[in-house]
């Protein structure tokens, strides 16, 4: 992590797995955010990770600046002619005052120094500019599978979740927010995955990463064996509702 950054990095050690295994956000969400923004010249995606949201924004904005504190994550970022990646966390010194139409943070703002970030958002957004923060918690598959995944989530890896995890669990409803709020667009992620793809996703969880580092073995393997007879075929539909906060500057 670069000096002076407060971003809590729980993902660099598995950046390659993260890039391959994390679910993708629905294109309709980005289309709606572009519609709500006062223009489509410039967007800033903060905490971009491997650039998933930044590249999706590039379908609607002429230029996207994507910031991420982790060099390992940036090394996995998807190149795009309209996306410029920078190593930074809560600030974007490369952006001018009141130049940005939309600021987004996907599944990351709970790791930020939010007062610092919010001050930067107010600096760079132009009048009428929009800030969109979103998150997701546990997915749903079938009641039988969901029960076992929750038992794993709260049981063996439960003590390894950082305290910030409460914000995704509550859908960001308890997150401090410093903007004039508007309803967040209705959105959800829906994917069709094999069991192997699903358990690869579980291995990107920050609690699993911390568990492996301390215990020296993969806790997902036992869960995978337990889920195998319940998966019932090659693929399953996996569903995550998105929750978020949407704000506008005057």
N, C-alpha and C positions, 0 to 999 in steps of 0.2 A: 504494500500500500504506500502511496506517495506521502511524503511528509506533510503534516498539517491536515490530513484528511481524517474525518471522523466516521466515515462509512464503515460499518461492521461487515467484514468480508468472511462469509461462511461457505463460499462456493468455489474459490479459486482452485482448490486441490482437485476438484472433479469438473473442471470447466469443459473438457471435451465431452464427458457424459452429459453434462447439463445441456450443452448445445444440441445434442442428438435426442435427448429424452424428454425435454420439457414440452408440455402441450402448447399448441399455437392458438393465438387469439383470433376471434372471428373477424373476417374482413368488414362485416357490417358495422362493427364498433368504430373502426377508423373512418369509414365513410360518414358516420353520424358526427364524430368529433370534428371532421373537416367542415361539415355543414354548420356546426355550431360556432366555429372559429370565425373571427372577423375577416380573415383572408387566408390564403393558402400559399403564401410566399415562403414562410420559415416556421419550422417546428423544432422544439428541443425535446429529446427523449433522454431523461436523466436516469441513471442506474440501468443502462441499456443492456447489460449482460452481454449476450452474444448478438445483440442487434435485432432480435425478433420483431419488437414493436417498431423500431426505427425503420426497418425495411418496409414494413406494412404502411407506415406513415408516408413513405416516399411515393406511394401510389397516388397520393392526394396532394402532397406539398412539393413545391419546386426545390426546396432544400431542407434537409434534416440534419441538425447537429445532435450527435449522440455521445453522451458522456458516461464513463464507467471507470471506477477507481482501480479495478483489478486488471493487471496486465495479462493474466492468464485468460480471463474472459474475453478481453479484446483480441487476443490471438485467435480466438474461435469465431470472431464476429464475421457476419456475412457481408462481403463487399457489395457495394451498390454505388452507381455513379452519382446519385443525389444524396448520399449519406456520408457525412464527415465524422469520423470517430476521434474522440479525445479522451485522454486519461484524466479524469476529474470526478468528483463526487457531487457535492451539493451546490457547487458553483460552476458557472460557465463564463469565464473571463473573456473568451473569444467572441461573445455575443455583445452587441451594443445595447444601450438603453432603449427600451420601448421599440424593439425591432421584431419581436417574436409574436406569432399569432396563436400558437398552441404549445403548452408544456405538458408532457405526459410522463408518468412514472408507473410502470407495470410491475406489480408484485415486489416492490423494493422500498417504498417510502418509509415503511416501518423501521428500516435500518438507518435512516437518515438522521442527521442533526436537523430537525425540521424548522426551528426558528431561523437557522442560517439559510436553509433551502428556500423557505418562504420569502425571506428578504430578497434573495436573488431572483425568484420568480417575479416579484413585484417590480424589480428593476428592469427585467428584460421584456416582460409582456407589454404590448402596446394597448392603448385604451380599448376595452372590449375583449381583450385577449382571454383565453380560457386555460385553466389548469385542470387536468384530469388525472386522478389517482385511482388505480383499481387493484383488486386482489382476489384471490380465491382460496377456499379452504379444502376440506376433504371432498373427493369426488364421490359419485354414486354409481354403482354397477348393478348389483342385485342385493337384496336384503342380506342374504347369507354371506356374500363376499364382503359387503360393507361392514358387517358386524365384526368380522375377523380383522379387517384393515383397521377399524377403530380400536380394537383391542391391542393391536400392534402399536398404533399411534400413541395411545395413552399408557400402554404398559411398558414393554422393555425399552422403548426409546423415549418414553414420556419425560424422564428426568433430563434428557439431553436437548430438549427444545429451549432456545433462548427465550427470555422473558418477552421479547418483542413479538413472539408468535401469537400473543393474545389478540393482536390487531387483525391479522387475517381470520382468526377464529370468530371474531365479532364483526367481520365484514367492514372494517374501518369505521364502524359507527362511533367508536369511542376515540377515534383519532383526533388530535387537535387540528383545527382547520382555520385558516386566517383569511378567508375570502368570502365574498357574497355567493352563497350556495344556491345551486340549481339542481334539479333531479338528474341523477346519473342514468344514462341510457340503459335500457334492459338488454342484457347480453349474457351469453353463456358459451362455454367451450364444449364441443361435442366431437369425440374422436372414436374411431374403431381401432382397438389395439389387441395384439396378442398378449398372452400372459407375460412373455419375455419383455415386451415393450412396456407393459405396466410396471413390472418390477424394476426395470431400468429407471423409470421415473421415480419410483420410491427411493432408489439409491442416490438421487439428487437431493433428497430432503436434508436440510442442515442438521437435524437431530441424528439421522443415520450416519452422516459424515463424522459427527462428533463421537458417536458411539464407536465406530470403527477405529477412530484414532485412539480412543482410550482403551477399548477392549481387545482390539487386534483381530476381530473377526466380523464377518458380514451378517447382521441380524436378519436381513431380508431373505436369506436362503431358506430358513425354517418356515417363514411365512409363505414363500413361493411353493414349497412342498405341500403346505396345508391347503393352498388355493387350487392346486393343480386338479384335483378331482371335482372341484366346484366350477371351474372355468367353463367346462361343458362345450368345448369346440375350439376352433382355431382362434376366433376373435370374439371380443365383447365390446359393446358400446359403453363408453365412459363419458360421464357428464359432470361438468363443473359450472355452477352458476357464478357469474362475476358480480362483485359488489364494488362500489367505489364512491368517490366524492368528486363533484364537479363544481368549480368555482370560476368566477369571472372578475376581472379587475375593472374598475370604473374608468 
